[in-house]
């Protein structure tokens, strides 16, 4: 079964994901100040979110940020780079009604929170920030998908918290 996703929905989702990933970017840049790959992944998806085309440049930047994550020798910086990968990937959320797609929806916020935790900071501050600033449309998109399958790891716990809160109805 497929879920209908409009280009506008993908753009709004991409902008929110970029904002979430950007919260962790300083953790990466503190360790690798000359490596712009995670920043570039966030920048290209932000361009898409602002009305640009969904181009190969987004995928290329996502792959480069993933490579950066694998090359850095700092767990918090690695998680921050993975948040950038998730943000870039948000432009390509699949319309398949599969639980695995929920990881793509919460991925940038999840990895940004995890990066903060690994750096000795409060991950809940990032989770709360992401929840407070999520566009209502992202909540609507998430509700079209079945419940995610986050697993039992710490990343899974962060996923579960984000998904639960984002699925919750806002008070009228």
LINQUI-V504007 format. One line per field, one symbol per residue. ss: DSSP state (H for helix, E for strand, C for the rest). phi: phi as a letter, one per 40 degrees, with the letter a starting at -180 (. if undefined). psi: psi as a letter, one per 40 degrees, with the letter a starting at -180 (. if undefined). A space follows every 10 residues. Layout:
BEGIN
ss=???
phi=???
psi=???
END
This chain:
BEGIN
ss=CECCCCHHHH HHHHHHHHHH HHHHHHHHHH HCCCCCHHHH HHHHHHHHHC CCCCCHHHHH HHHHHHHHHH HCCCHHHHHH HHHHHHHHHH HHCCCECCCC HHHHHHHHHH HHHHHHHHCC CCHHHHHHHH HHHCCHHHHH HHHHCCCCCC CCCHHHHHHH HHHHHHHCCC CC
phi=.bbcbccccc cccccccccc ccccddcccc cbccccdccc cccccccccc hcccbcdccc ccccccccdc ccbadccccc cccccccccc cbdccccbdc ccdcccdccc ccccdccccg bcccccdcdc ccbccdccdc cdccccdcbc gbccdcccdd cccdcccccc cc
psi=iihhhidddd dddddddddd dddedddddd dgdehedddd ddddddddde eiihiddddd ddddddddde eifhdddddd dddddddded efhiehgidd dddddedddd ddddddddee ihdddddddd ddehiddddd ddeeiiiige aeiddddddd dddddddhii i.
END
